[in-house]
Amino acid sequence: MRLDIQQLLAIDGGTQGFGLVLPLGGDYGDFTAGTAEAKGGVSNHGGYLLLTADTVVHAEGICSRCGEGFDFCHSFKTERPVARNLTADENDEYILTDEDGFLDLAAVFNDELLLELPTKLLCREECKGLCPKCGKNLNKGSCNCPAKEIDPRLEVLKALLDNG
């Protein structure tokens, strides 16, 4: 979605609102489906343009520890200045318009999502994950694997200790 802010530049104190829904998928990590909905506006404060938005993410994710699917919800606020005549190298803090005075909101919020969303999804903070030996989900109970396993390279030492 492209937002034309040309007329906003002439209105000191003016605001131009927007609403945007982005689909989530594999580009954002372990999400299988979902959306990110951003609502906000660009306001002119004496020639200083400011983009503000509230974003809500509702998605289905796959836990990085146990592999189970779960519902993921997250919200965050965005507040970034907007500039027209800067090169991308001058300041990463600004959102830049194109030559025609348009903001590419999909690109802006794509970047915001990549920065804001976790790289590893967890179904819950205390997720126990999977047993490294048998693969059982340890959130559903313990497995029958031995608690301690001796490194096979140290078996000779164990035999010495058992005989001594």
C-alpha positions as CSV (number, residue, x, y, z in Angstrom):
1,M,0.0,0.0,0.0
2,R,1.3,3.4,-1.0
3,L,0.3,6.5,1.0
4,D,0.4,9.9,-0.8
5,I,1.6,12.5,1.7
6,Q,2.0,15.4,-0.8
7,Q,-1.1,17.3,0.4
8,L,-0.1,16.7,4.0
9,L,3.1,18.6,3.5
10,A,1.1,21.8,2.9
11,I,-1.1,21.4,6.1
12,D,0.7,22.3,9.3
13,G,-0.9,20.3,12.1
14,G,-2.6,17.9,9.6
15,T,-2.8,14.2,9.9
16,Q,-3.4,11.5,7.3
17,G,-4.6,8.2,8.6
18,F,-4.1,4.7,7.3
19,G,-5.0,1.1,7.9
20,L,-3.0,-1.9,6.7
21,V,-3.2,-5.6,6.9
22,L,-0.2,-7.8,6.1
23,P,-0.3,-11.6,5.8
24,L,2.3,-13.5,7.8
25,G,4.1,-16.5,6.6
26,G,7.5,-18.1,6.5
27,D,9.3,-14.8,5.9
28,Y,8.7,-13.9,9.5
29,G,9.9,-17.1,11.2
30,D,7.9,-20.1,12.3
31,F,4.5,-18.7,11.5
32,T,2.1,-20.9,9.5
33,A,-0.6,-18.3,9.0
34,G,-1.8,-15.0,10.4
35,T,-2.0,-11.3,9.9
36,A,-0.5,-8.1,11.2
37,E,-2.9,-5.2,11.3
38,A,-1.4,-1.7,11.6
39,K,-3.6,1.5,12.2
40,G,-2.2,4.9,12.5
41,G,-1.3,8.1,10.7
42,V,1.3,10.5,9.4
43,S,1.2,13.9,11.0
44,N,2.8,17.2,10.0
45,H,4.3,19.2,12.9
46,G,5.7,22.3,11.3
47,G,7.3,20.4,8.5
48,Y,8.4,17.5,10.7
49,L,6.5,14.4,9.5
50,L,5.9,11.7,12.1
51,L,4.4,8.2,11.4
52,T,2.7,6.7,14.4
53,A,0.9,3.3,14.4
54,D,-0.4,0.6,16.6
55,T,0.2,-2.9,15.2
56,V,-1.5,-6.1,16.4
57,V,-0.3,-9.5,15.3
58,H,-2.5,-12.6,15.4
59,A,-0.9,-15.7,14.0
60,E,-0.5,-19.4,14.3
61,G,3.1,-20.4,15.2
62,I,5.2,-23.5,15.7
63,C,7.1,-23.7,19.0
64,S,10.9,-23.8,18.4
65,R,11.4,-26.1,21.4
66,C,8.6,-28.7,21.3
67,G,7.3,-28.3,17.7
68,E,3.6,-27.9,18.8
69,G,1.3,-25.3,17.1
70,F,-0.1,-22.5,19.2
71,D,-1.8,-19.1,18.8
72,F,0.6,-16.1,18.9
73,C,-0.6,-12.6,19.8
74,H,1.6,-9.6,20.0
75,S,1.1,-5.8,19.8
76,F,3.5,-2.9,19.5
77,K,3.7,0.8,18.8
78,T,5.7,2.4,16.0
79,E,6.8,6.0,16.0
80,R,9.2,7.0,13.2
81,P,10.1,10.3,11.5
82,V,9.5,10.6,7.8
83,A,11.8,12.4,5.4
84,R,11.8,13.2,1.7
85,N,15.3,14.3,0.6
86,L,17.6,12.0,2.5
87,T,19.6,9.2,1.0
88,A,19.2,5.8,2.6
89,D,22.8,6.1,3.9
90,E,22.2,9.3,5.8
91,N,20.0,8.1,8.5
92,D,18.4,4.7,9.2
93,E,16.1,6.3,11.7
94,Y,14.0,8.0,9.1
95,I,11.3,6.5,6.8
96,L,12.0,7.7,3.3
97,T,9.4,8.6,0.7
98,D,9.9,7.9,-2.9
99,E,10.5,10.7,-5.5
100,D,6.7,11.2,-6.0
101,G,6.1,11.8,-2.2
102,F,4.6,8.4,-1.5
103,L,5.3,6.1,1.5
104,D,5.4,2.4,0.9
105,L,3.6,1.3,4.0
106,A,4.0,-2.4,3.2
107,A,7.8,-2.1,3.1
108,V,7.8,0.1,6.3
109,F,5.8,-2.4,8.3
110,N,7.6,-5.4,6.8
111,D,10.8,-4.0,8.3
112,E,9.0,-3.2,11.6
113,L,7.7,-6.8,11.9
114,L,11.1,-8.3,11.2
115,L,12.6,-6.1,14.0
116,E,9.7,-6.7,16.5
117,L,8.8,-10.3,16.1
118,P,10.8,-13.0,17.9
119,T,13.2,-15.1,15.9
120,K,12.4,-18.2,18.0
121,L,8.8,-18.8,18.9
122,L,7.9,-20.4,22.2
123,C,4.5,-21.8,23.1
124,R,5.2,-20.7,26.6
125,E,8.3,-19.5,28.5
126,E,8.7,-22.6,30.5
127,C,8.4,-25.0,27.5
128,K,10.5,-28.1,28.2
129,G,11.0,-29.1,24.6
130,L,11.7,-32.6,23.3
131,C,13.9,-35.3,24.7
132,P,17.1,-35.4,22.7
133,K,17.2,-39.2,22.7
134,C,13.6,-40.4,22.0
135,G,11.9,-37.2,20.8
136,K,9.0,-37.3,23.3
137,N,7.4,-33.9,24.1
138,L,8.5,-33.3,27.7
139,N,5.6,-30.9,28.3
140,K,3.3,-34.0,28.2
141,G,5.3,-36.0,30.7
142,S,8.7,-37.5,31.2
143,C,10.2,-40.2,29.1
144,N,12.0,-43.5,30.0
145,C,15.4,-42.5,28.8
146,P,18.2,-42.8,31.4
147,A,18.7,-39.5,33.3
148,K,22.5,-39.7,33.0
149,E,24.3,-41.2,30.1
150,I,28.1,-41.7,30.2
151,D,30.1,-40.5,27.3
152,P,31.2,-43.7,25.5
153,R,34.8,-42.4,25.4
154,L,34.8,-42.5,29.2
155,E,33.5,-46.1,29.6
156,V,37.1,-47.3,30.3
157,L,37.3,-45.0,33.3
158,K,33.9,-46.2,34.6
159,A,35.1,-49.8,34.4
160,L,38.2,-48.8,36.5
161,L,36.0,-47.1,39.1
162,D,33.6,-50.0,39.3
163,N,36.4,-52.5,39.8
164,G,38.4,-50.3,42.2
